């Protein structure tokens, strides 16, 4: 897995934090690989509008979707270098950064049972500390974590997929993060790391047999045109996060930082609402497009994947963190 050095932006951070920031005019670029019509694209526009209104136009946010200014790795590197200001995608995308490995714990298969569980934990004090540690180590800050994600499914060009055994020998596109790779290797597949903007062509050309995003990232780019089998495995739930270069964050006044946090929460609700609406009609959209929709044996998938996290516990993240997260979900 590729990693990016945590020291790229570090040299300037201390100097930038020495004096309190004053309110100032600025134009910031925010990117994602998701489409403009996706829940993420809608949320980014909402964020831009809210910040513009709350600052009387003093801060302008330019929104770039569809990978226009880079995919995951390019956006992260750009934020470290200060050439890209902001991004919006799953909080676990931070795992591509050297110094942010602990965030991989949120990818443990079947760690969360519902969207609400994921949102609760990924906004808890436990994860706020993780986000702060990531900012200090990498120069990239997650300043708000709002936007419930669709549960991940397995979408394939061959099928149907009802049990883990049905996947053996498949070529699966995965995000280039080692715990994702371990997950699908455990299921007996051949893994092919690809960026989101490469998936459609890879499926249509037979380079890969499947991918594992949920409705909110799989329906807007119309993967169902080329992958006609959908298995609702629900193996990972997640939350999107508002990322910002620490260099930019330290240029913001305290009042502007609060505006950003509030805008992130409000715009995150736009994403959540759009995702929930899409999840409610996603099966219908797929079946109308000729996709075979399967409710698989989830217990069999859980059993097959139950030990994946053990190779990472105590090395990539602290020993006992998975148990701590599961206990946190049970608290009122």
N, C-alpha and C positions, 0 to 999 in steps of 0.2 A: 504494500500500500504506500502511495506517495504521501509524504508529510512535508510540511512547510516549517521552516525554522521559526522559533518563537522570538528570535532576537532582531528580526528585520526592523520592527518599529520601535524597539525598546529604547534606542538611544535618545529619541526625541521625547519620549513620554514623560520622563522625570522633569525636564525643563518646562514642558507644557503644563504640568501640574503645580509648578512653583507659585504661580500667582492666580488669583481668582479670575475666571473668564468673565468678560463683559458681553452684553447682548450686541450682536453685530449682524449685518446683512450677509447672507451666504446662499449659494446655490449648490445643492448636493445631488449626486447621482446615486440612485438606488436600483439594484438589479436583481433578477431572478431568472431561472431557467424555465419556469412555468409559463403557460400562455397568458395572454392579456385577458382572456375570457374566463380563466380558471378562478376559483375562490381566492387564490393568492394574488392574482392580477387585480381583482376587484378590491382586495384589501389594501394593496399598495396605492391604488388611486385614492382610496378613502383616506389613507394616512397623509398623502400629499395634500389633499384638500383641507384636512383638519389642521395640519401644521401651518399651511398658508393662511388660513382664517385666523388661527389663534395668535399668529405673529404679525398680523396685518400685512402679509406679503413680504415681510422681512426675510423669512427663510423659505426658499423655493426648493421643492423636492422633484427632481426629474425622474420619472419612472421608466425603466427599461425591462421589458419582459422577454420571453422567448429566447433567452440566451444572447440578446443583442450585444451586451457588453461582457459576456463570458458565462461559462458554466460554473459549477460549484467551486472547483479549485481555483479558477481564474478570479472569481469574485473574492474568495478568501485571501488570496495572495494580494490582490489589489487593495483590499482593506488594510492589510499589514503594511503595504508600501505607501498608502495614502493616495493612490491613484483612483481608487473607487471608494465611495463614502459609506454606502449602506447596502444591505441585502435583506431579502426575506425568504426564508426557507426553513425546513425542519431544524429544530435545535441540534439534532445529532449530526448535521452537516459539519459542525465544528470539529468532529472527530478527524477530519482531514488535517487538522492543525497539530503540529508537534507541541505538546503541552496541554492538549485538550482531550487526551485519551479517555479520561474518566467518564466523559459524556456517553461513551459507547454502552454503558450499562443500560441506558434507555432503549437500546435495540434488542435486549435479551428477549427471545421469542416467548410470547404468552406471559410476559411480565405484568401487563395490564389486561384487565378483563373488559373494560369499557372506555369510551372517550373521556367520561367524567373522571375515571381513575387516573388516566394519563395527565389530564389537565391539572388535577389536584396535586399530584406529585411533582410535576414539572414546573409548578409555580410555588412549591413549598420552600421553606427556609433552607432545607437541605440543598435544593438545586439552585437557589439564589446564591449560596456560597460557592457552588461549583461554577456558576456563570462568572462570578467575581474572580475566582481563581484563574479561569480561562482568560479573562480580560488582562489580568496582570502578567500572565505567562506568554500570551500570544500577540497582544496588541489588537485583538478583535473582541468586542463586547456584545453580549446578548443583553440588551437593556429592557426587554419585555418579551415574555413568552406567551403569546395569545394567538389562538387560531386552532381549533380542534381539527384533527386530520381524519380522513376516511381510514378505516382499518385496512391494512394491507391484504390483498388477495393475490392469487396466482393466476395469471392470464397467459394462455398458451395458444399456439397454432395447431396443436394436436391434443386430443383428449377423448373423453372428459377426465379430469383429475379428481378422484374421489378419496384416495388413500395415498400415503407417502410412497408406496411402492410404484404407483402410477407415474411418478416423476423420474424414476431411475433412468439414467442415460440422457435426459434432456439437457439441452444447452440453455442455461438461464442467464439472462442479463441481471447483474447485481450492481449496486453501488460499490465502489472500490474501497470498502471498509472491511477489515478482516473478520469482524463478527458476522457480517452478512455472508461473507464467503464461507465461513465455517458452518453457518446455518444450512446453506444449500448443498455444500459438500456432504454434510451429514445426511441429507435427503437423497444422496446418490446422483446429484446432477454435476454437469461440467459447467463451471462458472466463466462468465465473460463480463468483465467490468466495462461499462459503457456509460457515457453521459446521457442525461434525459433526452436531449435533442437528437440523439442517435438511435433511440429505441425503435421508432416507427420504421425506418429504413432497414434496421437490422432484423426486425420481425418479418417485414415484407420480402426480404431477400433470402431468408432462411439462415441468416448468420446466427441467430439465436431462435430458440423455440418458445421462449416465454420471458415474462417480466413480473414484478410483484408489487406494483403500486396499487393504491385504492382508487375509488371513483374520481376523487378530486383532481388527480394528476393523470389518470388513464383515459377518462372520457373526453375532456376538452381537446386533446390532440388526436382523438379518434383512433386509438390503438385497436378498437373493435373492428375497424375496417379490415385489418390484416391478421388479427388473433381472435379466433372465434370460440374459444373456450375460457370460461371464467369459473374459478373455484374460490368460494368465499371462506378462505382459511382463517382470516382475522388474526394473523400471527403476530402482528406488531401494530400497536396504537401509538400515536405521536402528537406533538404540538409544534406549530410553526413559531419561529422566533424572529424578532427584529434585531438584526445585526448592524453594528456600526464600527467604523475604524476608531480605535481609542484616540488617535490623533484628533479626529473630528469631535469626538465626545468631549475631550478636554478643552475644545474651543467654545463649547456651549456654556452659556451662563446657567446657574442653578435653575432659574425660572424656565429657561428653554429646555433643560433636561427634563423638568417635570412635564412640560408640554409634550415632549416626545413620548414619555412614559404613558401619559393619558391618551395620546393619539394612538399609541401601539395597542392599548387595551381596547379602545373603541373600534379601531380598524380591524383588530383581531376578531372582534365579534362579527364584523362583516364577513370575514373568511369563514368563521364557524357557522353562521347562518346559511351562507351559500353552500358550504360543504354538507350541512344537514339536509338542505333542500335537494342537493344532487344525490346524496345517499338514499333519500326517500324514493327517488325515481330512477336511480341508476340501473337497477335490474330491468325495469321496463325499457329503458333506452337500449340496453344491450340486447335484450330479447327481440326488440323490434328490428335490430340490425342483424339478426340471425345468429346471435351468440348463444351457445349452450351454457346456461347458468346452473352451477352445481353447488349444493350444500354438502360439503365433504364431511368425512369423519374427523371432526376437529380433535376429538380425544386421541385419535391415533397420531395426529400431527403433534399434539402436545407431548405425547409419550416419546415420539421419535426425537423431539428437540429438547427434552427436559434437561439434558446434561451439557448442552452447548456452552452455557455460561461458565462452567467449571474451569475451562482452560483459561479464562480471563480473570476470574475471581482471585484477588490477592496479588495480582501482577499488574493488570491494566487498570483496575479500580480496587479500592480497599476491600479486604476480606470482610464479609458480612453485609456489604452494601445492598445486595439483592434482597436479603432477608429484611433489612431495614426498610427498603422501599415497599415490600409486600406488607409489612406491619403498618406502614404509614397509610396505605390504602384502606385499612380496616378501621382507622380512627375516625370518629365522628367530627 
